[in-house]
C-alpha cells in the first residue's frame, strides 16, 4: 500500500522532511510551493547544534551540507554593554566546543543544496492552496484545490508554509482567524555589511575585552547592535534592532532615517554608534524590517494534517533558533513517519510529533520575546544579571541529544500504534 503525503511550502523545514522520507518504500510525497519559483525569505541563518545533529540523523550526507556550501562555524558568543552606566563591560561569553558549534549558512545556498537530491517530479511550483476538503468517497483522503484550477487527492498534509501559513487555519479551527495570523512584536531590525577591519576597530575602542571573531551582541537602552565576525571574512555582518510602534496592519518594512537612528542609538553609543549609523545612511535606500511571530498553538496536528517549521512556531529571531527548531521538526517527524505502514497510523505519528515538540516551541516563542527585551533595553542592568537570564536558556534549547529525543518519540509511537492494531 502506498501512502501519499503532500508537503505544502517549499522552505528549509519542508525540504528537510522530504529528505527524511526519500528512503521509505511505502510513502510517496510531493511538495507544493505557491510561488512560481523557489525563493529564500531572509538571508543567512544559524544552525545550532541540535539542527546539525538532526541533519546527520536524517541522512549522513545532509550533515556535511553546511560546510559544503561555505558555512562558518561560530566559536564564541559575546554579550557586552553598548551604552549606559556599564558601557564597554562584558556581560558574559559562551565558548562553543568543536562538536557543538553553531554554523552560519546562506539560506539560498542551503535550499539549493537540499533540492539537489529531491526528484524534480516531486516539486511543483505556482501551486497556491485555495481549499482543502475531506473526500466524499470511501477513501477518506483529502481533496486539495489550487488557484490554477487543478486539484488532487492525498492521504496526509504537512503544512510547512511558513509564518503566513494557510494550513494553520485548517488545523486550528477552534480559534478565530485573527488569532492565527502573524502578530506584531514591536521589534524591528536592519541588516548591513561593514568592512571587517572597520568593525574590529570600532569594537576595540568600545569594549574593554579584545575581540577578533565570533558573534558580539551590544546591549542598549532603546536599541541593540550585533556583529558577526569571522577570520576569513572581508566583511562583518551587522544588525541593528530596537522597538517601534507596530500594529497588525503595519507594513513589513519602513525607511531608516537619520532621526530615527539617532533616537535609538544616541550619543551614549559613542563612535561605534556613529560608525554604524553612518554606514547605514550611505545605503541608497536604508530599510528596517518589522519582526513578527505567532501565538503559541494548542496543537500541531488535526487528524492527518500536521504543521512544522514557522507554520507551527514562528518566533522573533532573538534566540537564532527558528530554522534550528524547524530542522528538528523534520528529523523527528521524519523518523516517526518512517515507522508508519498504514494510513491509520498517520494521526498517531502526528500526535506523537506534537507531544514531542510543542513545549519546546512554546519556550522558543515566549523566550525569544523575553530575550529581545533584555538585549534591547538591558544596558542599565548589572552585566551579571543578563548572563543569569541568557546562558541557562541557551543550554536548555541547544544542549540536547537529538538521537535520544527521537528514540523516545519513536518508542512511544510504536507502543501506541501497536495498541491500535
N, C-alpha and C positions, 0 to 999 in steps of 0.2 A: 504494500500500500504506500502510495506517495503522498506526503503532506506538503502542501504549498503554503509558504509564508510570504506575505507582501510587506516589504520594508518601505515605509513612507518617509522620504527625506534622504538626500544624498550628502551626508556630512560625515565627520570622523567616527561618531558612535555607530552609525548605520553601516559604514564600510567595514569597521572592525567586526561587527556582528556577522556580516556576510562572510568574512574570512573564517570566523569560528564555525560556520555552518558548511563550508565547502566540502568537507570530507564525510558528511552524514549521508549515508546511502539512501535514506528514506525521506529526506527533506529536500525540496527544491525551494529556491527563493528568487524573488525579483525585487529590484529597487526602483522606486518611482520618485523622481525629482521634479518639482513644479517648474523650475526654471528650464530654459532651453539648453543650457549647458551647466556643467558642474562648476560651481564657483565657491571660493572660500570666503566666509564672513569673518573679517578681522585679519590680523597679520600673523604675528608669532603666537605660539602657545607654549606653556611649560608642562612637561610631562613629569609628574612626581614619581617617586619610587614605586608606588602601587600601580601606576599606569605602565611602567616599564616591566614590572613583574607580569602584569596582565597580558601584555603583548607577547611575552615569551611563552606564557601558558597557553595562549590561543594557537600559536604557531612559532616555533623557534626562529623561523625566518623573519617574522614580524618584529621580534626582539632586536634585530640588528638594523631595522629601518631608520630609527632616529639618527644613528651615526652615519648611515649611508647617504642621507640627504644633507649632511653637513651640520647636524645639531651640535650645540655647545653645552657641555655639562656645567652646572652651577656648583662651584666648590664652597662658596662662602655666602651667607646671608647676613647682612649687617643692618641694624636699625640704630639711627642716631637722631639727635635733636637738631632740627633745621633752624629753629628760631626760639625765642622765649628765654627764660632765665637759665636754661641749661644748654643753650645753643653750643653745638660742637661736641657735646659729650655723647659717648656711646651709651645706648640702652642695653643692647646685647648682640651677640653674634652666634650663628649656628654654622658649624663646620661640618660638611657632609662627608661621611666615609665614601670611599671609591664605589662600593657596591650599592650605595643608596642615593647617589646624586640625582637630583632632577636634571632634565635636559631640555633646553630650549630649542624649538624647531620652527621652521617656516610652515605655516598651516597649508598653504597651497602645495608646497613640495610634498608634505606628508600625505595629503589627499591624492595627489597624482601617483605617489608610490603605492598607496593602498589599492588604487584602481587597477594596477598592472596585473594582479592575479585574479581579479574578478572578471569572469567571462563577459564579453561585451554584450552578448544577447540577454544578460541578466539586468542590464542597466537601461532604464527608459527615462528620457528627459522630456520636458514640456508636458508633464502629467500632473496637473493640479487637481486634487481630490475635491469634488463638489458634494458628494453624498456617500454614505455607507449604510446599507440596509441588510437585514437578515434575509437570506433567500427564502422564498415561499415554498420551495420544494423540500423533499425529504433529506437533501444533502446537508442541510444546516450550515451551509457556507455563507460567507459574507459577499454581498454584491457591491463592488466599488464603482462609482461613476466618476469620470474625469471631465474637465471642462472642454476637452476637444470632442466630446460626444461619444467616446469609447467607454466600455465598461468591462469588468471581468469578475470572476468569482474566485475566492481564496478561502483557505481554511483558517488563517490567522492574520492579524495585522499588527505590525510593530510600528508605533509612532516614534520616529526618530527625526521629526520635522521641526525641531528647534524651539526657540523662545516663543514664537507666534504659532504654536502648534494647532493644527486643525483637529488632529486625533485626540488631543487632550479634552476637548469639549465632548467627545463621544464617550470617553472613559469615565469622566466625572460629570455625569448628567444631573446629579442632585444639587450642584452649585449653580448660581446664576452666572450667565456668560461673563459679566463684568468682573467676576472674581477669578476668572481663568485666563484673562489676558495679561500681558506684561504690566507690572505695577511700577510706578516711578519710585526711585530710591532717593532722589535729591542729590545724587552724586554725579559727577562728570569727570571726564579725563581727556587729555590731549597728548598726542604722541609725536615725538620728533627724533631726529638723529643729530648728535653732536660729535664733532671730531674727538676721538678718544683721548688724545693728548690734552685738548681743552677741558674735557670733563674731569680728567685726573687732576689738572691744575686747580680747577675750581674746588674740587673736593679736598685737596691738600690744604688749601687756605681756609677751609671751613670747618674741618673735622680734626679733632686732636689726635686721632689714631690714623696712621698711614694706611691707605687702601690703594690697591693696584688693579684688582679684579673682583668679580662677584656681583651680587645684587645689593644695592645700597638704598635703603628707604630713609628719607629725611622727613621727620615729623614736624608739622607746623601747628598753628592755631586756627587757620582758616583753609589751609591748603597743604599739599604734600608733593614732594619731588622725589622721583625714583630714577636711579641709574642702573643699567646693566652693562657691565664691563667684561671684556674677555681679552686675554693677552694677544690673540691673533686678529682681533677686530680693528679695522681702521676707524670705525665709528662706534660710539656708545649709544645704546637706546636710552631714551629719556621719556618719562611720563610725568606730566603734571596733573594734579587732581584736586578736587575740592567739592564744596557744596554750592548748589544753585537751585533756586525755586523751580520746581518741576511738577507738572500735572500729567494726568493720563493722556491729555491731548497735546503735550509738548512735542515739538519736532525732535528728531533723533540727533540732530546736530545743530550747532549755533556758532557764530563767529567769535573768535577770541580777540578782544580789543585790548589796547594798552591799558585803558582804565580798569577793565575787569581784572586783568592780570595784576595790576598794582594793588587792587583791593584784596586779592588773595595772597599775593606774595610781595609784601611791603618791604620797607627799609630794614626790618628785622632779619631779612634773609641775606643782607649784605651783598657782596659781589657775586656770590653763587646765584642768588635770585635774579640779580640784574643780568648776568650772563645767559641764564636760561630764558628769561623774558625777551632779551634782545634777539636770541636765536629764533624764537617762535615768531616774533613780529617781522622777521626777514622773509618769512614764507609768503608766497603770493596770496594765499587765502587761508590764514591760520584758523583752525576749527577745533572746537571741543565737542565731545560726544556724551550725551546723557547715558547713564548706566541704568539698566532695568533688571528686575528679577521677577519671580512669580511667587504667589502664595504657596507655602508648603502644602502638598497634596495629601489627601487622606489615603490614597492608594495609587498604585501604578498600573493596575490592570482591571479589566472588566471582561469576564468570560474569556474569549480568545483574542482580546485586544490588549496590548501592553505598551507602556511608554518607557523610553530610555533617553539618556542624554539630557539636553536642555529642555526637551519636551516634558521631562519628568521633574527636573530640579534646577532650572536656570537660576544662577546666583550672580550677584555683582562680583567682579573679579579680584577681590582683595585677598583671597587666600590662594590665588593662582591654582585653583583646583577644579574648575569646571570641566575642562577637557579630560582631566585625570579621572574624575568620577564617571564620566561618560565611557571611557575605555574600560574601567572596572565593570560597568554595566554590561558591556559587550562580552567580557570574559565570563562573568557569572551567568548571564542568560544563555550565552553560547554553550557553556558546559551543561546547563540544565536541559537545553533543547537537544543536545546530543544524546541524552538519555531517553528522549521521547520516541515512542514507536507506534503511537496511535493518536488520532485527533482528540480523543477524550482526555489524554494526558496533558494537553497544551495548557489548559487553565490551571492545572496543578503546578506546572512549571512556572507559569506567570505569577501565581500566588506565592510560590517559594522565592522567586526573584524579588517580589515586593517585600516580603518579610526580611530578606537579607539586606536590602539596600535602603529602605525607606528612612530609618532612623538616621543613618549616615547622611542621607541627602538633606534631611531637616537641619542637622547640625551644620552642614555646608551653607545653606541659605541664611540661617539666623546668625551664624558666627561670621559670615562674610560681611554683613552689615555692621556687626559689633566691631570687627577688626577695622573697618573703614573709619568708624568714628574715632577709635583710638589713634589711628595713624594720621588722620586729618586734623584732629583737634587736640592731640595729646601733648603738645610741646610744653604745656605748663605742668604736666605730670612728672613726678620723680622718675628718672630714667629706669630705675629698677622695677617700678610698678608696671611699666609697659612690658618688660621682659616676663613678669609673672603672668600676664594675660596672654602673651603671644606664644611662648615656647610650648606649654602643655597642649595647646590646641593643635599645633603642627605635629606634635608627637602623636596625638590621638588620630589625626587624619592620615598620616603617612607612615608611621612606624607600625605597619600592618603586614602580616604574612598572607598574601592573596591565595597562595596554594591551599593553606589551611581553611580560609574562608570558603573557598569553592568546594573543598572536600566536605565541609559541614553542610553546605547548601545541597549538594548532590545527595548526600546520605539521607538528609531529611526528605528530599523529594522522592527518593526511591522507596522509603518506608511508607509515604503517603500514597504514591502511585500503586504500590503493591497491595495496599489495603483496599483499593478501589476495584481490584480485579476479582 
